[in-house]
Amino acid sequence: MRLMIPLAAVACLLAGAVQAQEFRFSANSSRGYSSQAEFPNVQVSRRADNLVVSVRVACDTREAAQRRSEITQTLAAMARAAGLDASIELGLDSGGNVADFDARMIPTLRFHSDDGRPDTSAVTLVIKTPIAEGDTLEAASARIRAFVEATQRVGRTELRLMDDWEPTVIRPDQYRPVVLAAIAADAGTTAAAFGPAYGVEVTGLSRQVTWRQAGPLELMLYIPYQLSVTPAG
């Protein structure tokens, strides 16, 4: 996509389609640009929507049917507890997209051997907590840790938090109008610096809104665009 923005007519740009999805940071952090030096000039700051982490639910009871029953009961206890706690939600990771999870989905889960041991079954869920204004990484992660510690384990089932603590953004393309407006404003400022005989050419605006992590719970949203100064007309 190519867009000419003359100095005298910097317009407000319209939104693209909204995606009803929630993405983990790491699954999308490399889209568009490969290094800090290549990030576009215009980026919009945004607090993460949630903090998420994977939790491994595993059991090493010898008999397979009993092992599955103990994991299933533990998962059901987690789902009940999450339903009573407004600060906790359960999910499933599908290629970086965090899908909702509830007790009705337990029978559909596929268990796998844990660490290659045939006598141990496991399943991995995602636990997330919403990020409020003024929240900190320590406070948000403490809510998740407290939830896991309080979860009722059945039989020999164990819960283990992984090391993939990540911020998420919900429906990133809902921020397209804000990012495009910021790009348009910057383009007008750039053109003005070169005088009325010049405008700017912006390409790449059809690409997806993406982001990078700027702090423990802070994201910078951007569109991987390119800008060049051209003669007006």
C-alpha positions as CSV (number, residue, x, y, z in Angstrom):
1,M,0.0,0.0,0.0
2,R,1.3,3.5,-0.9
3,L,0.0,6.7,0.6
4,M,1.0,10.2,-0.4
5,I,0.6,12.8,2.4
6,P,1.0,16.3,1.1
7,L,2.1,19.0,3.6
8,A,-1.3,20.9,3.3
9,A,-3.5,17.8,3.7
10,V,-2.5,15.4,6.5
11,A,-5.7,13.4,7.0
12,C,-6.9,11.2,9.8
13,L,-6.6,7.5,8.7
14,L,-9.3,5.0,9.2
15,A,-9.3,1.7,11.1
16,G,-8.7,-1.8,9.8
17,A,-10.6,-4.9,10.7
18,V,-10.8,-5.7,14.5
19,Q,-9.5,-9.1,15.5
20,A,-11.1,-10.8,18.5
21,Q,-7.9,-12.4,19.7
22,E,-5.4,-12.1,22.6
23,F,-1.7,-12.5,21.8
24,R,1.2,-13.3,24.0
25,F,4.2,-11.0,23.5
26,S,6.8,-13.5,22.5
27,A,4.8,-15.0,19.7
28,N,4.7,-11.7,17.9
29,S,7.7,-9.7,19.0
30,S,9.7,-10.5,15.9
31,R,7.1,-9.6,13.3
32,G,8.2,-6.8,10.9
33,Y,11.5,-5.7,12.3
34,S,14.6,-7.8,13.3
35,S,16.4,-5.3,15.6
36,Q,15.9,-2.3,17.8
37,A,17.6,-0.1,15.2
38,E,15.0,-1.0,12.6
39,F,11.9,-0.2,14.7
40,P,9.8,2.6,13.0
41,N,10.0,6.1,14.4
42,V,6.4,6.2,15.4
43,Q,5.3,3.9,18.2
44,V,2.4,4.2,20.6
45,S,2.7,3.2,24.2
46,R,0.2,0.9,25.8
47,R,-0.1,-1.1,29.0
48,A,-0.4,-4.8,28.6
49,D,-3.9,-6.2,29.0
50,N,-2.9,-9.3,30.9
51,L,0.1,-11.1,32.4
52,V,0.2,-14.7,31.4
53,V,2.3,-17.7,32.3
54,S,2.1,-21.4,31.5
55,V,1.4,-24.0,34.2
56,R,2.2,-27.7,33.8
57,V,-0.3,-30.0,35.5
58,A,1.4,-33.4,35.8
59,C,0.7,-36.7,37.7
60,D,2.9,-39.8,38.1
61,T,0.3,-42.2,39.6
62,R,1.2,-45.6,38.2
63,E,-2.2,-46.7,36.8
64,A,-3.1,-44.7,33.7
65,A,-6.8,-44.4,34.3
66,Q,-6.3,-43.2,37.9
67,R,-3.6,-40.8,36.7
68,R,-5.9,-39.2,34.2
69,S,-8.7,-39.0,36.9
70,E,-6.4,-37.2,39.3
71,I,-5.3,-34.7,36.7
72,T,-8.9,-34.2,35.6
73,Q,-10.1,-33.5,39.1
74,T,-7.3,-31.1,39.7
75,L,-8.1,-29.2,36.5
76,A,-11.8,-29.1,37.6
77,A,-10.7,-27.6,40.9
78,M,-8.6,-25.0,39.1
79,A,-11.6,-24.1,36.9
80,R,-13.9,-23.7,39.9
81,A,-11.4,-21.6,41.8
82,A,-10.8,-19.4,38.7
83,G,-14.5,-18.9,38.3
84,L,-14.6,-17.4,41.8
85,D,-11.6,-15.2,41.4
86,A,-12.0,-12.1,39.3
87,S,-8.3,-11.6,39.1
88,I,-7.6,-15.0,37.5
89,E,-8.5,-16.6,34.2
90,L,-7.4,-19.9,32.6
91,G,-6.6,-20.3,29.0
92,L,-4.9,-22.5,26.3
93,D,-2.0,-21.4,24.2
94,S,-2.6,-21.9,20.4
95,G,0.4,-20.7,18.5
96,G,0.7,-17.6,20.7
97,N,-3.0,-16.9,20.7
98,V,-4.5,-17.3,24.2
99,A,-7.9,-19.0,24.0
100,D,-10.4,-19.1,26.9
101,F,-10.6,-22.3,28.9
102,D,-13.2,-23.6,31.3
103,A,-14.2,-27.0,32.9
104,R,-16.3,-28.0,29.9
105,M,-13.2,-28.3,27.8
106,I,-11.4,-30.8,30.2
107,P,-12.7,-34.0,28.4
108,T,-11.2,-32.7,25.1
109,L,-7.7,-32.2,26.4
110,R,-4.9,-34.4,25.2
111,F,-2.5,-35.5,27.9
112,H,1.1,-36.2,27.0
113,S,4.0,-37.8,28.8
114,D,6.0,-35.5,31.0
115,D,9.7,-35.2,30.4
116,G,9.5,-38.3,28.3
117,R,8.4,-40.6,31.2
118,P,5.7,-43.0,30.1
119,D,4.3,-43.3,33.6
120,T,3.7,-39.6,33.9
121,S,0.9,-37.6,32.2
122,A,0.7,-33.9,31.9
123,V,-1.2,-31.0,30.3
124,T,-0.3,-27.4,30.0
125,L,-2.6,-24.5,30.6
126,V,-2.2,-20.7,30.7
127,I,-3.0,-18.6,33.7
128,K,-3.6,-14.9,33.2
129,T,-4.3,-11.9,35.4
130,P,-5.5,-8.5,34.2
131,I,-3.2,-5.6,34.4
132,A,-4.7,-2.6,36.3
133,E,-3.4,1.0,36.2
134,G,-0.5,1.2,38.6
135,D,0.0,-2.6,38.7
136,T,3.5,-4.0,38.9
137,L,5.0,-7.2,37.6
138,E,5.6,-8.3,41.1
139,A,2.0,-7.7,42.2
140,A,0.6,-9.4,39.1
141,S,2.8,-12.4,39.3
142,A,2.1,-12.7,43.0
143,R,-1.7,-13.1,42.2
144,I,-0.9,-16.0,39.9
145,R,1.5,-17.7,42.4
146,A,-1.1,-17.4,45.2
147,F,-3.7,-19.0,43.0
148,V,-1.5,-21.9,42.1
149,E,-0.4,-22.4,45.7
150,A,-4.1,-22.5,46.8
151,T,-5.2,-24.9,44.1
152,Q,-6.5,-28.2,45.4
153,R,-4.3,-31.1,44.1
154,V,-5.8,-34.5,43.8
155,G,-3.7,-37.6,44.4
156,R,-0.1,-37.3,43.1
157,T,-0.9,-34.3,40.8
158,E,1.6,-31.4,40.8
159,L,1.4,-27.9,39.4
160,R,4.6,-26.2,38.1
161,L,4.7,-22.7,36.8
162,M,7.0,-22.3,33.8
163,D,9.4,-19.4,33.1
164,D,7.5,-17.8,30.3
165,W,5.9,-14.8,32.1
166,E,4.6,-12.6,29.3
167,P,2.4,-9.6,28.7
168,T,-0.5,-9.9,26.3
169,V,-2.4,-7.5,24.1
170,I,-6.1,-8.1,23.1
171,R,-7.2,-7.3,19.6
172,P,-4.1,-5.4,18.6
173,D,-5.7,-4.1,15.4
174,Q,-8.2,-2.1,17.5
175,Y,-5.3,0.4,18.0
176,R,-4.8,0.8,14.2
177,P,-6.6,4.2,14.2
178,V,-4.3,5.6,17.0
179,V,-1.1,4.3,15.4
180,L,-2.1,5.6,11.9
181,A,-3.0,9.0,13.3
182,A,0.4,9.2,15.0
183,I,2.1,8.2,11.7
184,A,0.1,10.8,9.8
185,A,1.0,13.5,12.3
186,D,4.7,12.6,12.1
187,A,4.6,12.6,8.3
188,G,3.2,16.1,8.3
189,T,5.9,17.3,10.6
190,T,8.5,15.6,8.5
191,A,7.2,17.2,5.3
192,A,7.0,20.7,6.9
193,A,10.7,20.5,7.8
194,F,11.5,20.3,4.1
195,G,9.1,23.1,3.0
196,P,6.0,23.4,0.8
197,A,7.7,21.9,-2.2
198,Y,7.8,18.5,-0.6
199,G,5.5,15.9,0.7
200,V,6.1,12.5,2.2
201,E,5.4,9.0,0.8
202,V,4.4,6.3,3.4
203,T,4.4,2.6,2.4
204,G,3.6,-0.5,4.4
205,L,0.4,0.7,6.1
206,S,-1.5,-2.4,5.1
207,R,0.7,-4.5,7.4
208,Q,-0.6,-5.7,10.8
209,V,-0.3,-3.7,14.0
210,T,2.5,-5.4,16.0
211,W,4.4,-4.5,19.2
212,R,7.5,-4.8,21.3
213,Q,8.0,-5.0,25.0
214,A,9.2,-1.7,26.4
215,G,9.0,-2.6,30.1
216,P,7.8,-5.4,32.4
217,L,4.1,-4.5,31.6
218,E,4.5,-1.9,28.9
219,L,4.2,-2.4,25.2
220,M,5.0,-0.2,22.2
221,L,2.5,-0.7,19.3
222,Y,3.5,0.1,15.7
223,I,3.0,-0.7,12.1
224,P,6.1,-1.6,10.1
225,Y,5.9,1.3,7.7
226,Q,8.5,3.2,5.7
227,L,8.5,6.9,5.1
228,S,10.4,8.9,2.4
229,V,10.4,12.6,1.5
230,T,9.3,13.3,-2.1
231,P,8.6,16.4,-4.3
232,A,4.9,17.6,-3.8
233,G,2.6,16.9,-6.7
